Amino acid sequence: MDRNFFDTIIDFEKQLESTQLQFRALKEFVAIMVEEREALQQENNHLRQRLDEIHEKEAMIEKLRDEKLHKLDVGEGHDNLARLYQEGYHVCHVHFGSSRKEEDCLFCLSFLNKQNI
C-alpha cells in the first residue's frame, strides 16, 4: 500500500508539472494577445485620424468646387446678359426683354456694372 500511495503522489506531481507548463504557456499567449490588441488599437486610432483628415480634405475640396461652380454660373449668366444687351435688348428689371432703340439704358448699365464688381 505504501508503494501504491508513493506512485499516486508521483503521478500527482507529474500532473502538477504538466498543469504548470500549460499555465505558463497560457500566460505567454495572453501576454502576446494583450500586446497585439494594444498595437491594433493604436493602429485603429491612427487610421481613424487619417480617415477624419481625408474626410475634412474632401469636404474642403467639395466646398471649393461648389464655390467655383457658383462663380462660374454667375459669370456665365452675366456674360449672357451682357451679350443680350449688346444685341439690343434690355436686361434691367424695369424693361427686361424689350428692345432697346440703339440708346443706352442707365438701368441696364447700372445692373451690368454691379455684376462686374
MOPAC internal coordinates of N, CA, C and O (Angstrom, degrees):
PM7 1SCF
backbone

  N    0.0000 0     0.00 0     0.00 0    0    0    0
  C    1.4327 1     0.00 0     0.00 0    1    0    0
  C    1.5166 1   110.91 1     0.00 0    2    1    0
  O    1.2310 1   119.39 1   146.50 1    3    2    1
  N    1.3118 1   118.77 1   -33.50 1    3    2    1
  C    1.4473 1   121.81 1   177.92 1    5    3    2
  C    1.5280 1   111.29 1   -64.78 1    6    5    3
  O    1.2310 1   121.30 1   142.55 1    7    6    5
  N    1.3254 1   115.12 1   -37.45 1    7    6    5
  C    1.4762 1   120.43 1   178.91 1    9    7    6
  C    1.5202 1   109.72 1   -66.66 1   10    9    7
  O    1.2310 1   119.70 1   136.90 1   11   10    9
  N    1.2968 1   118.17 1   -43.10 1   11   10    9
  C    1.4635 1   123.13 1   179.19 1   13   11   10
  C    1.5326 1   109.95 1   -63.46 1   14   13   11
  O    1.2310 1   119.65 1   139.24 1   15   14   13
  N    1.3168 1   118.28 1   -40.76 1   15   14   13
  C    1.4467 1   122.86 1   178.86 1   17   15   14
  C    1.5324 1   110.16 1   -66.10 1   18   17   15
  O    1.2310 1   120.18 1   138.06 1   19   18   17
  N    1.3272 1   117.26 1   -41.94 1   19   18   17
  C    1.4625 1   122.78 1   178.18 1   21   19   18
  C    1.5307 1   110.46 1   -63.09 1   22   21   19
  O    1.2310 1   120.28 1   136.63 1   23   22   21
  N    1.3145 1   117.08 1   -43.37 1   23   22   21
  C    1.4723 1   121.42 1   177.19 1   25   23   22
  C    1.5288 1   110.77 1   -62.07 1   26   25   23
  O    1.2310 1   120.29 1   141.63 1   27   26   25
  N    1.3073 1   117.05 1   -38.37 1   27   26   25
  C    1.4635 1   121.19 1   179.12 1   29   27   26
  C    1.5228 1   110.24 1   -65.15 1   30   29   27
  O    1.2310 1   120.24 1   139.09 1   31   30   29
  N    1.3172 1   117.14 1   -40.91 1   31   30   29
  C    1.4619 1   121.08 1   178.18 1   33   31   30
  C    1.5262 1   110.34 1   -65.00 1   34   33   31
  O    1.2310 1   120.14 1   137.49 1   35   34   33
  N    1.3204 1   117.33 1   -42.51 1   35   34   33
  C    1.4745 1   121.83 1   178.60 1   37   35   34
  C    1.5296 1   110.04 1   -62.90 1   38   37   35
  O    1.2310 1   119.87 1   136.53 1   39   38   37
  N    1.3193 1   117.85 1   -43.47 1   39   38   37
  C    1.4682 1   121.48 1   176.92 1   41   39   38
  C    1.5326 1   111.19 1   -61.56 1   42   41   39
  O    1.2310 1   121.25 1   138.19 1   43   42   41
  N    1.3261 1   115.21 1   -41.81 1   43   42   41
  C    1.4617 1   120.09 1   179.42 1   45   43   42
  C    1.5294 1   110.75 1   -64.16 1   46   45   43
  O    1.2310 1   120.29 1   140.28 1   47   46   45
  N    1.3359 1   117.06 1   -39.72 1   47   46   45
  C    1.4576 1   122.42 1   177.87 1   49   47   46
  C    1.5335 1   110.38 1   -62.68 1   50   49   47
  O    1.2310 1   120.51 1   137.14 1   51   50   49
  N    1.3230 1   116.63 1   -42.86 1   51   50   49
  C    1.4717 1   120.89 1   178.16 1   53   51   50
  C    1.5339 1   110.70 1   -63.18 1   54   53   51
  O    1.2310 1   121.04 1   140.06 1   55   54   53
  N    1.3280 1   115.62 1   -39.94 1   55   54   53
  C    1.4660 1   119.33 1   178.20 1   57   55   54
  C    1.5390 1   110.76 1   -64.69 1   58   57   55
  O    1.2310 1   121.27 1   139.92 1   59   58   57
  N    1.3433 1   115.18 1   -40.08 1   59   58   57
  C    1.4616 1   119.47 1   178.06 1   61   59   58
  C    1.5258 1   111.11 1   -63.10 1   62   61   59
  O    1.2310 1   120.25 1   136.21 1   63   62   61
  N    1.3244 1   117.12 1   -43.79 1   63   62   61
  C    1.4621 1   121.60 1   178.69 1   65   63   62
  C    1.5268 1   110.71 1   -62.24 1   66   65   63
  O    1.2310 1   121.11 1   137.27 1   67   66   65
  N    1.3257 1   115.48 1   -42.73 1   67   66   65
  C    1.4696 1   120.25 1   178.39 1   69   67   66
  C    1.5308 1   110.70 1   -63.43 1   70   69   67
  O    1.2310 1   121.11 1   136.65 1   71   70   69
  N    1.3352 1   115.48 1   -43.35 1   71   70   69
  C    1.4604 1   120.33 1   179.24 1   73   71   70
  C    1.5264 1   110.22 1   -65.13 1   74   73   71
  O    1.2310 1   120.29 1   141.89 1   75   74   73
  N    1.3267 1   117.06 1   -38.11 1   75   74   73
  C    1.4533 1   121.46 1   178.42 1   77   75   74
  C    1.5337 1   110.28 1   -64.29 1   78   77   75
  O    1.2310 1   119.73 1   137.25 1   79   78   77
  N    1.3142 1   118.12 1   -42.75 1   79   78   77
  C    1.4687 1   121.79 1   177.32 1   81   79   78
  C    1.5321 1   110.61 1   -62.41 1   82   81   79
  O    1.2310 1   120.92 1   137.17 1   83   82   81
  N    1.3241 1   115.85 1   -42.83 1   83   82   81
  C    1.4649 1   119.37 1   178.11 1   85   83   82
  C    1.5348 1   110.78 1   -63.57 1   86   85   83
  O    1.2310 1   120.86 1   140.42 1   87   86   85
  N    1.3329 1   115.96 1   -39.58 1   87   86   85
  C    1.4612 1   120.57 1   179.89 1   89   87   86
  C    1.5273 1   110.91 1   -64.84 1   90   89   87
  O    1.2310 1   119.98 1   137.22 1   91   90   89
  N    1.3514 1   117.64 1   -42.78 1   91   90   89
  C    1.4669 1   121.46 1   177.15 1   93   91   90
  C    1.5272 1   110.68 1   -61.38 1   94   93   91
  O    1.2310 1   120.56 1   136.29 1   95   94   93
  N    1.3246 1   116.54 1   -43.71 1   95   94   93
  C    1.4625 1   120.62 1   178.47 1   97   95   94
  C    1.5298 1   110.37 1   -62.04 1   98   97   95
  O    1.2310 1   120.84 1   139.29 1   99   98   97
  N    1.3271 1   116.00 1   -40.71 1   99   98   97
  C    1.4542 1   120.59 1   178.68 1  101   99   98
  C    1.5265 1   110.63 1   -64.74 1  102  101   99
  O    1.2310 1   119.61 1   137.98 1  103  102  101
  N    1.3345 1   118.35 1   -42.02 1  103  102  101
  C    1.4619 1   121.77 1   177.84 1  105  103  102
  C    1.5336 1   110.73 1   -61.73 1  106  105  103
  O    1.2310 1   120.24 1   136.83 1  107  106  105
  N    1.3350 1   117.14 1   -43.17 1  107  106  105
  C    1.4670 1   120.87 1   178.64 1  109  107  106
  C    1.5271 1   110.86 1   -63.27 1  110  109  107
  O    1.2310 1   120.82 1   138.79 1  111  110  109
  N    1.3207 1   116.03 1   -41.21 1  111  110  109
  C    1.4629 1   120.83 1   179.29 1  113  111  110
  C    1.5339 1   110.59 1   -63.42 1  114  113  111
  O    1.2310 1   120.67 1   136.00 1  115  114  113
  N    1.3437 1   116.32 1   -44.00 1  115  114  113
  C    1.4666 1   120.80 1   179.33 1  117  115  114
  C    1.5383 1   110.05 1   -63.43 1  118  117  115
  O    1.2310 1   120.02 1   138.92 1  119  118  117
  N    1.3247 1   117.57 1   -41.08 1  119  118  117
  C    1.4648 1   120.91 1   178.96 1  121  119  118
  C    1.5329 1   110.78 1   -61.62 1  122  121  119
  O    1.2310 1   120.71 1   137.05 1  123  122  121
  N    1.3265 1   116.25 1   -42.95 1  123  122  121
  C    1.4643 1   120.68 1   178.34 1  125  123  122
  C    1.5302 1   110.26 1   -63.71 1  126  125  123
  O    1.2310 1   120.55 1   137.24 1  127  126  125
  N    1.3275 1   116.55 1   -42.76 1  127  126  125
  C    1.4723 1   120.65 1   179.64 1  129  127  126
  C    1.5309 1   111.55 1   -63.14 1  130  129  127
  O    1.2310 1   120.50 1   139.92 1  131  130  129
  N    1.3350 1   116.65 1   -40.08 1  131  130  129
  C    1.4698 1   120.86 1   178.84 1  133  131  130
  C    1.5269 1   109.59 1   -63.64 1  134  133  131
  O    1.2310 1   120.27 1   134.97 1  135  134  133
  N    1.3276 1   117.09 1   -45.03 1  135  134  133
  C    1.4685 1   120.84 1   178.51 1  137  135  134
  C    1.5289 1   111.05 1   -61.45 1  138  137  135
  O    1.2310 1   120.44 1   135.47 1  139  138  137
  N    1.3180 1   116.77 1   -44.53 1  139  138  137
  C    1.4683 1   120.24 1   179.42 1  141  139  138
  C    1.5218 1   111.05 1   -63.87 1  142  141  139
  O    1.2310 1   120.39 1   139.41 1  143  142  141
  N    1.3349 1   116.85 1   -40.59 1  143  142  141
  C    1.4637 1   120.62 1   179.25 1  145  143  142
  C    1.5310 1   110.57 1   -61.79 1  146  145  143
  O    1.2310 1   120.57 1   135.46 1  147  146  145
  N    1.3313 1   116.51 1   -44.54 1  147  146  145
  C    1.4676 1   120.52 1   178.81 1  149  147  146
  C    1.5255 1   111.06 1   -62.76 1  150  149  147
  O    1.2310 1   120.46 1   138.09 1  151  150  149
  N    1.3318 1   116.73 1   -41.91 1  151  150  149
  C    1.4668 1   120.39 1   178.56 1  153  151  150
  C    1.5266 1   110.46 1   -63.70 1  154  153  151
  O    1.2310 1   120.49 1   138.59 1  155  154  153
  N    1.3329 1   116.67 1   -41.41 1  155  154  153
  C    1.4632 1   120.38 1   178.92 1  157  155  154
  C    1.5260 1   111.65 1   -66.57 1  158  157  155
  O    1.2310 1   120.30 1   142.75 1  159  158  157
  N    1.3291 1   117.04 1   -37.25 1  159  158  157
  C    1.4632 1   120.28 1   177.72 1  161  159  158
  C    1.5250 1   110.56 1   -64.74 1  162  161  159
  O    1.2310 1   120.29 1   137.69 1  163  162  161
  N    1.3305 1   117.05 1   -42.31 1  163  162  161
  C    1.4593 1   120.91 1   178.24 1  165  163  162
  C    1.5275 1   110.38 1   -63.55 1  166  165  163
  O    1.2310 1   120.50 1   135.19 1  167  166  165
  N    1.3168 1   116.64 1   -44.81 1  167  166  165
  C    1.4628 1   120.39 1   178.80 1  169  167  166
  C    1.5232 1   110.83 1   -63.78 1  170  169  167
  O    1.2310 1   120.38 1   139.60 1  171  170  169
  N    1.3268 1   116.88 1   -40.40 1  171  170  169
  C    1.4572 1   121.55 1   178.53 1  173  171  170
  C    1.5294 1   110.64 1   -62.12 1  174  173  171
  O    1.2310 1   120.51 1   135.82 1  175  174  173
  N    1.3322 1   116.63 1   -44.18 1  175  174  173
  C    1.4607 1   120.25 1   177.37 1  177  175  174
  C    1.5222 1   111.38 1   -61.75 1  178  177  175
  O    1.2310 1   120.81 1   137.20 1  179  178  177
  N    1.3307 1   116.05 1   -42.80 1  179  178  177
  C    1.4624 1   120.48 1   178.05 1  181  179  178
  C    1.5322 1   110.76 1   -61.33 1  182  181  179
  O    1.2310 1   120.67 1   135.39 1  183  182  181
  N    1.3307 1   116.33 1   -44.61 1  183  182  181
  C    1.4639 1   120.00 1  -179.78 1  185  183  182
  C    1.5299 1   111.39 1   -65.68 1  186  185  183
  O    1.2310 1   120.07 1   142.71 1  187  186  185
  N    1.3178 1   117.48 1   -37.29 1  187  186  185
  C    1.4734 1   120.47 1   176.62 1  189  187  186
  C    1.5277 1   110.67 1   -63.34 1  190  189  187
  O    1.2310 1   120.63 1   138.19 1  191  190  189
  N    1.3360 1   116.40 1   -41.81 1  191  190  189
  C    1.4635 1   119.85 1   177.61 1  193  191  190
  C    1.5266 1   110.92 1   -62.55 1  194  193  191
  O    1.2310 1   120.97 1   136.11 1  195  194  193
  N    1.3213 1   115.75 1   -43.89 1  195  194  193
  C    1.4708 1   119.96 1   178.51 1  197  195  194
  C    1.5258 1   110.99 1   -62.07 1  198  197  195
  O    1.2310 1   121.01 1   137.66 1  199  198  197
  N    1.3277 1   115.67 1   -42.34 1  199  198  197
  C    1.4637 1   120.62 1   179.31 1  201  199  198
  C    1.5250 1   110.64 1   -63.48 1  202  201  199
  O    1.2310 1   120.24 1   138.71 1  203  202  201
  N    1.3299 1   117.14 1   -41.29 1  203  202  201
  C    1.4648 1   120.68 1   176.76 1  205  203  202
  C    1.5259 1   110.91 1   -61.71 1  206  205  203
  O    1.2310 1   120.69 1   137.25 1  207  206  205
  N    1.3366 1   116.29 1   -42.75 1  207  206  205
  C    1.4690 1   120.44 1   177.95 1  209  207  206
  C    1.5262 1   110.60 1   -61.29 1  210  209  207
  O    1.2310 1   120.60 1   136.43 1  211  210  209
  N    1.3247 1   116.45 1   -43.57 1  211  210  209
  C    1.4635 1   120.78 1  -179.90 1  213  211  210
  C    1.5233 1   110.25 1   -63.45 1  214  213  211
  O    1.2310 1   120.31 1   136.87 1  215  214  213
  N    1.3517 1   117.02 1   -43.13 1  215  214  213
  C    1.4605 1   120.47 1   178.89 1  217  215  214
  C    1.5291 1   111.01 1   -62.75 1  218  217  215
  O    1.2310 1   120.37 1   139.94 1  219  218  217
  N    1.3368 1   116.90 1   -40.06 1  219  218  217
  C    1.4625 1   120.58 1   177.99 1  221  219  218
  C    1.5246 1   110.58 1   -63.32 1  222  221  219
  O    1.2310 1   120.45 1   136.20 1  223  222  221
  N    1.3359 1   116.74 1   -43.80 1  223  222  221
  C    1.4637 1   120.31 1   179.37 1  225  223  222
  C    1.5237 1   110.90 1   -64.75 1  226  225  223
  O    1.2310 1   120.43 1   138.21 1  227  226  225
  N    1.3362 1   116.79 1   -41.79 1  227  226  225
  C    1.4671 1   119.75 1   178.44 1  229  227  226
  C    1.5208 1   111.13 1   -63.29 1  230  229  227
  O    1.2310 1   120.25 1   139.94 1  231  230  229
  N    1.3266 1   117.14 1   -40.06 1  231  230  229
  C    1.4650 1   120.66 1   178.52 1  233  231  230
  C    1.5233 1   110.35 1   -64.95 1  234  233  231
  O    1.2310 1   120.70 1   139.29 1  235  234  233
  N    1.3348 1   116.26 1   -40.71 1  235  234  233
  C    1.4567 1   119.79 1   178.79 1  237  235  234
  C    1.5240 1   110.75 1   -65.23 1  238  237  235
  O    1.2310 1   120.48 1   137.02 1  239  238  237
  N    1.3265 1   116.68 1   -42.98 1  239  238  237
  C    1.4705 1   120.84 1   178.82 1  241  239  238
  C    1.5276 1   110.04 1   -62.87 1  242  241  239
  O    1.2310 1   120.36 1   137.23 1  243  242  241
  N    1.3260 1   116.91 1   -42.77 1  243  242  241
  C    1.4685 1   120.83 1   179.25 1  245  243  242
  C    1.5277 1   110.63 1   -63.10 1  246  245  243
  O    1.2310 1   120.56 1   139.02 1  247  246  245
  N    1.3313 1   116.53 1   -40.98 1  247  246  245
  C    1.4694 1   120.44 1   178.73 1  249  247  246
  C    1.5241 1   110.19 1   -63.60 1  250  249  247
  O    1.2310 1   120.50 1   133.84 1  251  250  249
  N    1.3349 1   116.64 1   -46.16 1  251  250  249
  C    1.4651 1   120.09 1   178.49 1  253  251  250
  C    1.5179 1   111.43 1   -62.60 1  254  253  251
  O    1.2310 1   120.45 1   140.13 1  255  254  253
  N    1.3379 1   116.75 1   -39.87 1  255  254  253
  C    1.4589 1   121.47 1   178.58 1  257  255  254
  C    1.5330 1   110.24 1   -62.63 1  258  257  255
  O    1.2310 1   120.73 1   136.20 1  259  258  257
  N    1.3359 1   116.22 1   -43.80 1  259  258  257
  C    1.4661 1   120.18 1   178.81 1  261  259  258
  C    1.5282 1   111.08 1   -63.40 1  262  261  259
  O    1.2310 1   120.99 1   136.63 1  263  262  261
  N    1.3451 1   115.72 1   -43.37 1  263  262  261
  C    1.4643 1   119.31 1   178.59 1  265  263  262
  C    1.5227 1   110.88 1   -62.50 1  266  265  263
  O    1.2310 1   120.69 1   138.11 1  267  266  265
  N    1.3155 1   116.30 1   -41.89 1  267  266  265
  C    1.4636 1   120.34 1  -179.75 1  269  267  266
  C    1.5256 1   110.51 1   -65.25 1  270  269  267
  O    1.2310 1   120.23 1   136.89 1  271  270  269
  N    1.3378 1   117.17 1   -43.11 1  271  270  269
  C    1.4625 1   120.25 1   177.81 1  273  271  270
  C    1.5149 1   110.82 1   -63.18 1  274  273  271
  O    1.2310 1   120.49 1   140.11 1  275  274  273
  N    1.3304 1   116.66 1   -39.89 1  275  274  273
  C    1.4616 1   120.21 1   178.94 1  277  275  274
  C    1.5261 1   110.16 1   -62.65 1  278  277  275
  O    1.2310 1   121.04 1   136.00 1  279  278  277
  N    1.3454 1   115.61 1   -44.00 1  279  278  277
  C    1.4678 1   118.85 1   178.49 1  281  279  278
  C    1.5222 1   110.94 1   -63.45 1  282  281  279
  O    1.2310 1   120.46 1   139.96 1  283  282  281
  N    1.3374 1   116.72 1   -40.04 1  283  282  281
  C    1.4520 1   119.36 1   177.83 1  285  283  282
  C    1.5235 1   111.02 1   -63.46 1  286  285  283
  O    1.2310 1   120.59 1   137.89 1  287  286  285
  N    1.3269 1   116.48 1   -42.11 1  287  286  285
  C    1.4606 1   120.04 1   179.79 1  289  287  286
  C    1.5211 1   110.78 1   -61.87 1  290  289  287
  O    1.2310 1   120.55 1   135.58 1  291  290  289
  N    1.3326 1   116.56 1   -44.42 1  291  290  289
  C    1.4593 1   120.50 1   179.90 1  293  291  290
  C    1.5122 1   109.59 1   -64.11 1  294  293  291
  O    1.2310 1   120.00 1   133.97 1  295  294  293
  N    1.3117 1   117.61 1   -46.03 1  295  294  293
  C    1.4605 1   121.40 1  -179.79 1  297  295  294
  C    1.5154 1   111.90 1   -62.51 1  298  297  295
  O    1.2310 1   120.15 1   138.34 1  299  298  297
  N    1.3048 1   117.32 1   -41.66 1  299  298  297
  C    1.4607 1   121.42 1  -179.83 1  301  299  298
  C    1.5265 1   110.11 1   -66.41 1  302  301  299
  O    1.2310 1   120.15 1   139.18 1  303  302  301
  N    1.3285 1   117.31 1   -40.82 1  303  302  301
  C    1.4668 1   121.24 1   178.27 1  305  303  302
  C    1.5175 1   110.69 1   -63.62 1  306  305  303
  O    1.2310 1   121.02 1   137.61 1  307  306  305
  N    1.3218 1   115.65 1   -42.39 1  307  306  305
  C    1.4612 1   119.82 1   178.60 1  309  307  306
  C    1.5212 1   110.21 1   -62.59 1  310  309  307
  O    1.2310 1   120.50 1   136.96 1  311  310  309
  N    1.3236 1   116.65 1   -43.04 1  311  310  309
  C    1.4603 1   120.41 1   178.44 1  313  311  310
  C    1.5238 1   110.92 1   -60.59 1  314  313  311
  O    1.2310 1   120.74 1   139.12 1  315  314  313
  N    1.3210 1   116.20 1   -40.88 1  315  314  313
  C    1.4708 1   119.15 1   178.55 1  317  315  314
  C    1.5254 1   111.56 1   -64.51 1  318  317  315
  O    1.2310 1   120.18 1   138.36 1  319  318  317
  N    1.3314 1   117.25 1   -41.64 1  319  318  317
  C    1.4619 1   120.63 1   178.13 1  321  319  318
  C    1.5293 1   110.81 1   -64.96 1  322  321  319
  O    1.2310 1   120.23 1   138.62 1  323  322  321
  N    1.3310 1   117.16 1   -41.38 1  323  322  321
  C    1.4689 1   120.69 1   177.94 1  325  323  322
  C    1.5275 1   110.29 1   -62.80 1  326  325  323
  O    1.2310 1   120.59 1   140.32 1  327  326  325
  N    1.3198 1   116.47 1   -39.68 1  327  326  325
  C    1.4719 1   120.21 1   177.45 1  329  327  326
  C    1.5307 1   111.03 1   -63.27 1  330  329  327
  O    1.2310 1   120.85 1   135.47 1  331  330  329
  N    1.3402 1   115.97 1   -44.53 1  331  330  329
  C    1.4725 1   119.67 1   177.82 1  333  331  330
  C    1.5270 1   110.88 1   -60.62 1  334  333  331
  O    1.2310 1   120.60 1   139.01 1  335  334  333
  N    1.3206 1   116.46 1   -40.99 1  335  334  333
  C    1.4621 1   120.07 1   178.98 1  337  335  334
  C    1.5247 1   110.10 1   -62.54 1  338  337  335
  O    1.2310 1   120.58 1   136.58 1  339  338  337
  N    1.3497 1   116.49 1   -43.42 1  339  338  337
  C    1.4683 1   120.46 1   178.92 1  341  339  338
  C    1.5249 1   111.60 1   -64.32 1  342  341  339
  O    1.2310 1   120.58 1   150.41 1  343  342  341
  N    1.3352 1   116.50 1   -29.59 1  343  342  341
  C    1.4615 1   120.83 1   178.77 1  345  343  342
  C    1.5304 1   111.93 1   -78.93 1  346  345  343
  O    1.2310 1   120.23 1   175.58 1  347  346  345
  N    1.3342 1   117.17 1    -4.42 1  347  346  345
  C    1.4496 1   119.94 1   174.26 1  349  347  346
  C    1.5204 1   115.48 1   103.83 1  350  349  347
  O    1.2310 1   119.69 1  -157.98 1  351  350  349
  N    1.3018 1   118.20 1    22.02 1  351  350  349
  C    1.4680 1   121.27 1   179.11 1  353  351  350
  C    1.5148 1   110.55 1  -116.74 1  354  353  351
  O    1.2310 1   121.33 1   -31.44 1  355  354  353
  N    1.3258 1   115.07 1   148.56 1  355  354  353
  C    1.4670 1   120.50 1   175.11 1  357  355  354
  C    1.5343 1   109.79 1   -73.41 1  358  357  355
  O    1.2310 1   121.10 1   -39.02 1  359  358  357
  N    1.3565 1   115.51 1   140.98 1  359  358  357
  C    1.4606 1   121.08 1   174.96 1  361  359  358
  C    1.5304 1   110.57 1  -119.97 1  362  361  359
  O    1.2310 1   120.06 1  -176.75 1  363  362  361
  N    1.3131 1   117.50 1     3.25 1  363  362  361
  C    1.4630 1   121.30 1   179.03 1  365  363  362
  C    1.5200 1   109.53 1   -81.87 1  366  365  363
  O    1.2310 1   121.03 1   -16.01 1  367  366  365
  N    1.3323 1   115.63 1   163.99 1  367  366  365
  C    1.4568 1   120.24 1  -178.37 1  369  367  366
  C    1.5315 1   111.87 1   -71.73 1  370  369  367
  O    1.2310 1   120.31 1   160.58 1  371  370  369
  N    1.3257 1   117.00 1   -19.42 1  371  370  369
  C    1.4715 1   120.29 1  -177.51 1  373  371  370
  C    1.5240 1   111.40 1   -75.26 1  374  373  371
  O    1.2310 1   119.95 1   134.45 1  375  374  373
  N    1.3331 1   117.70 1   -45.55 1  375  374  373
  C    1.4690 1   121.51 1  -174.13 1  377  375  374
  C    1.5342 1   112.15 1  -126.04 1  378  377  375
  O    1.2310 1   119.84 1  -152.38 1  379  378  377
  N    1.2953 1   117.91 1    27.62 1  379  378  377
  C    1.4655 1   121.63 1  -171.44 1  381  379  378
  C    1.5321 1   112.24 1   -50.37 1  382  381  379
  O    1.2310 1   121.33 1   -51.66 1  383  382  381
  N    1.3337 1   115.06 1   128.34 1  383  382  381
  C    1.4610 1   122.15 1   173.97 1  385  383  382
  C    1.5206 1   114.94 1    87.65 1  386  385  383
  O    1.2310 1   120.07 1   165.21 1  387  386  385
  N    1.3188 1   117.48 1   -14.79 1  387  386  385
  C    1.4672 1   118.19 1   179.58 1  389  387  386
  C    1.5258 1   109.90 1   -83.30 1  390  389  387
  O    1.2310 1   120.83 1   -22.38 1  391  390  389
  N    1.2996 1   116.03 1   157.62 1  391  390  389
  C    1.4703 1   121.23 1  -177.78 1  393  391  390
  C    1.5191 1   111.10 1   -71.99 1  394  393  391
  O    1.2310 1   121.69 1   -39.06 1  395  394  393
  N    1.3211 1   114.37 1   140.94 1  395  394  393
  C    1.4690 1   120.30 1   171.31 1  397  395  394
  C    1.5202 1   106.89 1   -91.57 1  398  397  395
  O    1.2310 1   120.48 1   -35.30 1  399  398  397
  N    1.2850 1   116.69 1   144.70 1  399  398  397
  C    1.4638 1   120.06 1  -178.86 1  401  399  398
  C    1.5196 1   109.81 1   -99.65 1  402  401  399
  O    1.2310 1   120.97 1  -121.69 1  403  402  401
  N    1.3258 1   115.76 1    58.31 1  403  402  401
  C    1.4611 1   126.10 1   176.96 1  405  403  402
  C    1.5210 1   114.70 1    64.67 1  406  405  403
  O    1.2310 1   119.12 1   172.64 1  407  406  405
  N    1.3293 1   119.29 1    -7.36 1  407  406  405
  C    1.4639 1   118.88 1   175.31 1  409  407  406
  C    1.5291 1   108.71 1   -93.71 1  410  409  407
  O    1.2310 1   121.26 1   -28.22 1  411  410  409
  N    1.3227 1   115.19 1   151.78 1  411  410  409
  C    1.4639 1   119.51 1   178.92 1  413  411  410
  C    1.5236 1   110.07 1   -74.65 1  414  413  411
  O    1.2310 1   121.54 1   -32.16 1  415  414  413
  N    1.3364 1   114.66 1   147.84 1  415  414  413
  C    1.4610 1   121.46 1   178.00 1  417  415  414
  C    1.5236 1   107.91 1  -106.90 1  418  417  415
  O    1.2310 1   120.77 1   -59.52 1  419  418  417
  N    1.3356 1   116.13 1   120.48 1  419  418  417
  C    1.4670 1   119.95 1  -179.02 1  421  419  418
  C    1.5243 1   111.90 1   -62.38 1  422  421  419
  O    1.2310 1   119.97 1   145.73 1  423  422  421
  N    1.3558 1   117.67 1   -34.27 1  423  422  421
  C    1.4551 1   120.70 1   177.77 1  425  423  422
  C    1.5278 1   110.72 1   -63.65 1  426  425  423
  O    1.2310 1   121.17 1   132.89 1  427  426  425
  N    1.3253 1   115.36 1   -47.11 1  427  426  425
  C    1.4771 1   120.04 1  -179.63 1  429  427  426
  C    1.5250 1   110.68 1   -63.21 1  430  429  427
  O    1.2310 1   120.75 1   133.79 1  431  430  429
  N    1.3416 1   116.17 1   -46.21 1  431  430  429
  C    1.4682 1   119.40 1  -179.03 1  433  431  430
  C    1.5271 1   111.20 1   -63.04 1  434  433  431
  O    1.2310 1   120.60 1   140.37 1  435  434  433
  N    1.3121 1   116.46 1   -39.63 1  435  434  433
  C    1.4559 1   120.11 1   177.40 1  437  435  434
  C    1.5257 1   110.45 1   -62.80 1  438  437  435
  O    1.2310 1   121.09 1   134.86 1  439  438  437
  N    1.3263 1   115.53 1   -45.14 1  439  438  437
  C    1.4689 1   120.10 1   179.55 1  441  439  438
  C    1.5299 1   111.34 1   -62.06 1  442  441  439
  O    1.2310 1   120.16 1   134.11 1  443  442  441
  N    1.3197 1   117.30 1   -45.89 1  443  442  441
  C    1.4726 1   121.09 1  -179.37 1  445  443  442
  C    1.5250 1   111.23 1   -65.37 1  446  445  443
  O    1.2310 1   119.94 1   143.08 1  447  446  445
  N    1.3248 1   117.73 1   -36.92 1  447  446  445
  C    1.4750 1   120.41 1   179.27 1  449  447  446
  C    1.5187 1   110.95 1   -69.95 1  450  449  447
  O    1.2310 1   119.62 1   146.14 1  451  450  449
  N    1.3339 1   118.33 1   -33.86 1  451  450  449
  C    1.4643 1   120.89 1   176.49 1  453  451  450
  C    1.5218 1   110.69 1   -65.00 1  454  453  451
  O    1.2310 1   120.34 1   143.79 1  455  454  453
  N    1.3184 1   116.95 1   -36.21 1  455  454  453
  C    1.4555 1   121.19 1  -179.95 1  457  455  454
  C    1.5340 1   111.42 1   -68.12 1  458  457  455
  O    1.2310 1   119.78 1   152.29 1  459  458  457
  N    1.3225 1   118.03 1   -27.71 1  459  458  457
  C    1.4682 1   121.57 1  -179.58 1  461  459  458
  C    1.5120 1   112.33 1   -75.41 1  462  461  459
  O    1.2310 1   120.01 1   158.69 1  463  462  461
  N    1.3162 1   117.60 1   -21.31 1  463  462  461
  C    1.4558 1   121.24 1  -175.87 1  465  463  462
  C    1.5008 1   111.26 1   -73.77 1  466  465  463
  O    1.2310 1   120.10 1   180.00 1  467  466  465

